[in-house]
Amino acid sequence: MLSTDSGLRSTQALDALLPVVRSLHMTPIPTRVCATNNDFDENLQITNPKIQDRIELFCDELIWYMEKLFEE
């Protein structure tokens, strides 16, 4: 799950969405990414290497999950 906020990095919004995701019979990816405005430059490019690392981990988990889901 991913979220961004103007100035306060918090997982509370993501925590609140977990029951919604599960009630829709979906599986949330374990890694969460919470970013703030300070993690982006004026062109909305990610400048925080820790956020970039978490996004890469999130994508790796999503790819792994999709591969397992569609295995024969």
Helices and strands as residue ranges (DSSP letters): E 2-5, H 12-23, E 33-36, G 37-39, H 49-69
